[in-house]
Every structure is written in structure tokens, then in C-alpha cells.
Amino acid sequence: MTMIRFAPTGTALAWDDWVAQRLRQMEAWLAAHLPADAPAGLAQAMRYAVLDGGKRLRPLLALAAWEAVVPGDEQADPEPTDVVWAAAGAVELIHAYSLVHDDLPCMDNDVLRRGKPTVHVRFGQAQALLAGDALQALAFEWLTAPPWAAQRPALAVALVRELAQAAGAHGMAGGQAIDLACVGRRIDRAALEDMHRRKTGALLLASARMGALAGQADSAALEAVSAYARALGLAFQIVDDVLDATGDTQALGKTAGKDAAADKPTYVSLLGLEAARACAEAQLEQALAALQALPAARVQRLVDVAHWVIRRRH
Amino acid sequence: MTMIRFAPTGTALAWDDWVAQRLRQMEAWLAAHLPADAPAGLAQAMRYAVLDGGKRLRPLLALAAWEAVVPGDEQADPEPTDVVWAAAGAVELIHAYSLVHDDLPCMDNDVLRRGKPTVHVRFGQAQALLAGDALQALAFEWLTAPPWAAQRPALAVALVRELAQAAGAHGMAGGQAIDLACVGRRIDRAALEDMHRRKTGALLLASARMGALAGQADSAALEAVSAYARALGLAFQIVDDVLDATGDTQALGKTAGKDAAADKPTYVSLLGLEAARACAEAQLEQALAALQALPAARVQRLVDVAHWVIRRRH
């Protein structure tokens, strides 16, 4: 598994332990649930696209949101249930498939991702296209898995609907269409935010909401988690733009400087580096403020995730 | 709407009337439920990929299977419900997205589909890729639409699961991976059948099963519909191969002779033309035999669909 460096936070040690455990569990869950035997090398391409890499921000966000609302003992870290693992896995599949397709020559034409050759470099474009398609289908299959989906069908329907809307034409795919249309054009801050709210924000929001839904959040708690995740999503994107402008390819595990090279509008190109950083901090404050509507004893994981997003180096 | 020529069957007039009405209704349903306003031209590409073309075999199969099992008056054509329209629409979206991706230069590199320029020829490869991705997500969104999905969540879960498995790594995407791997290689009949059982058979089977599930089929009826659809799916593919070898591009609305040109194994290349035709007829008989487990008064639409599949000219 790729080692991940964690920036220090107020609860660094506990966070490190928690995240290391959850990442181990998530990796094992994904490895056990991805197909091992699909025809003609398709399973290998799917596994390569998902396993052994990535920050796993979306699954961790789902797990943290679940912990913030799930009924039970407030002191211990509750053991994730089948349904929250399925939700966490499904959002990661959608993210992974979007990267595979986004890296194709007809899109961003990138050769490096998560520190490895991209899927189409390794397996060919046609197989990469199919692997992405199959990963999207698998996400929805996971959200309808027995026995839990048969026992709680209304929850499964809610999860499928959240994810389908986040991934679709008004969410992630729509944001990518705006992104394509924006290359080489000047857009204002409102248009940039609209693009990112769809392109990355929608799936981050869905990750948090799906975790909260899996934890049986009431409507007030679901709204608090949603407000948190909207601000977090924006902060995440601003930090992404800052890292693309300032990071190096090795630390990022993907090609640095590619937004500028592609003449894409970013928060850095629009606001400048320092103002972009300040904007990310302001979104962090807004995300943390939203958590005040939840029991203080339960929100530490969401607080930690937010700090991690802002302070990350890749 | 593209006019479709129907080959004569034993109940030609009634079938023609039924299918014309259902196609009008389906087209209106699709037009009303596809996004009109997704960002940056994405909605237009999605609508172009789905509307105004195609035989609509999969939706008609879902509707016919629904009619064969749904409780009610056996004499009249029952009026389709919201849930069976959603099922019929969703299988067509999965089919449409698979065509968009299959036509891309990194796959079959085709420029003509349903008598029109392919989506990437018209909108560019990146937009075609995104439109396909968004269509897949939309299929699952449709299967979880209120109010019916909230009232019958267990049915919605069953429909999502059928479709996700049919579209995924062990179904359609897996079949396409085999197809890619087979170009220029000799495979035997068992391997050819396995490929088609996944590549086209899985979604045809899901179409019939989803229609039957929407009609509250009991397990015996569901199994009869499934046996019918498995034989129909194989017959469909054999006829497809015969038409590719014998048809002309204008009648097909897609490039004829491309399997041979691409050196792909087909039933015609494996068995010869006459044996392939005989094999399709044998599958037709098997499909019709499976229907004997259902009430004779209810199966006429499925009988007609089967004859249509075998006798079609495009």
C-alpha cells in the first residue's frame, strides 16, 4: 500500500491511528469485493485502477460522517457496518472510474496517476474505457448487496440515488464538461465555483451524506454534515489548485503544473496564490462551524478530515 | 422519429399497432426524462445519443415481459406504470451509453450509428465519453425515482441490482473486453457464445427480467421469462451477425460488413450463413417453448417480439 504522509493536526496521534486502521480495513474490503475473475483481463485493469493508491479521502469522509451520527457509545470508535463499507467503497469506485476516464488521451491525456502509469498506459485505451464503465456499474451493485440492502431497502435506494445524482450530468460529469469547455477561456469566480461544486464537490458531498444516511442521521444532522461537506469540497479544490501550482510531481504522485500547462482556469490563476490559500482557510472555518449543530463528542473525525484536507501536501 | 419497418408476423396488425403506440410513449417518456439543461452541452450530447433512433428492442422487451405477468384484465393491453417505464428507459440508457463508448476511436472507431453521425463525430470524443458516463449514472437515478421507488424500495433495489450486474464486469463490459481480445483470433463456438451471452445477452436478459419484476412476477414466471430471454438474446446476436454479413449500410443504419473487416469471429464466420440462420430459428423455437410456462393469453407480446427479432432486416 502506498504510504501516506499526514500533516500534524490538533489530535495528530489519534487521527493517525484511526486513519491507518480505516485505510487498512478499506483496502482489504476493496480487495475482497472487486472482481478477481472478470473476462479478458478486465478484472486486472479494474483492480489496478482502484487498489494500492490514492488518499481515500471520499471513503474516509463517509466513515467519519457515519461516526458523527451513528447511534451508540460516544467514547469508542464504533466498528463500521456492512452498509457504511459499501457506501465508502462505492464512492471510491466512482472516483477511481472518473480518474481512469479523465486520464484518457481524449480528455487530459495523462500518463501518471497515484505514482503509477495510468490505466490506459498500462492496459490500453479500450480496456481503460471498459474498466471505468465497469467500475461505475459495480458501485451501484455494491449499494444493493444482500443481506443489508434486502433488510433496509429504503436506505439502499437513498444511497443509489445520492450517488447517481452526484456522478451524473448535473454533478461530476457535468463539472467535467464545463472543465473541457473552459480550457483557454477566462471565467469568473462564480463560474469556477460552479464547475468545482459539480466536478469534485458533488461526490465529496455525496460521500459525507451517504455516510450519514448509513448512520441513520436525522434531517438536522444530515443538513449539518451536508453544510460541512460543501465547504470542505470547495476547500479541497482550492488546495488542489495550490498544490498543482506549487507541488512537485513526485510528491503529488501525478503530473504537477498541468492546469497551467493546459491553460485551465484555477483559483490560483484567478485569485493569486496567497488569496487562494486564505480562501481555503476561510472554507475550513465554515466547514468546522457547520459541525456545531452536531454533538461535540462525535465530530472529531470530521474535524480531523477537514484539517487533513487543508494541510495536505499531495 | 425514425420510421421502423416491421417484418410480418402471425399477428402483424395488432403487433404493429401495439409497438407503434409503445414506441411513441417511450420516446415521449425519454424526451421528458433526459436532462434538458446539463452544463456545457452535455445534455445535448446525451439526448442525441438516446433520442430519435434505434429499434428500442430492450424497452419493448421490458414492456412485453411486464404485460406477460402483471396482474389484471387479460384482454386489454394494460397501461404501463411509472415503474415499468423507468425500467424500460433505464435499459435503453445503458444500451445507448454502450454504443457511444463502443463507437469511440479507441474501440470500434465507427462514424455511423442509427443512420446518423456517431456522438463523438458530432460532439467530440471527450464529450462523447462524458455523455456515456452520465447516461449510465442516469439509468440508476431513474430506477430510484420517487414516488414509486419510495413506495416499493425492495423492487427498486432489485431493479438496480439486475441492471448493475448486467452492465458490469461479468456482463456487458466483460463481453466487450472478450470482444476486444478476440480480434484476429480463432475462437470456438462455446467461447463465441460466452462472449455474446455477456456482451448483448446480459442486458437483453435484464430487460425482460426487470419488466417481469416490475410486473410482480412470481419466481416461476420470472424463470420462464428468463429462459425465453436467454434464447432470444442468442438468436438476436446470430441475426446481427447474419445482417452484418448480408445487409447494406443504409438499411442497417450502421456500417455493414464491419465484423469481417475487423476480422472478428461471428456465427457466420464460424458456422457459415445457412447454419447460422438455422441456429437462430432453433433459438426462436426454444424461446417460444419457454413461454409455455406462462398463461397463454398473456404471452402474445413476447411471442411477437421474438418473431420480430428473428425476421428483422436491420
Interface residues (C-beta under 8 A of the other chain):
Chain A: P35 A38 P39 A40 G41 L42 A43 M46 Y97 S98 H101 L104 P105 C106 M107 G124 Q125 A126 Q127 L129 L130 A131 G132 D133 A134 Q136 A137 L138 F140 E141 L143 T144 A149 A150 P153 A154 A156 V157 A158 V160 R161 L163 A164 Q165 A167 G168 A169 H170 G171 A173 G174 G175 Q176 A177 I178 L180 A181 D194 R198
Chain B: P35 A38 P39 A40 G41 L42 A43 M46 Y97 S98 H101 L104 P105 C106 M107 G124 Q125 A126 Q127 L129 L130 A131 G132 D133 A134 Q136 A137 L138 F140 E141 L143 T144 A149 A150 P153 A154 A156 V157 A158 V160 R161 L163 A164 Q165 A167 G168 A169 H170 G171 A173 G174 G175 Q176 A177 I178 L180 A181 D194 R198
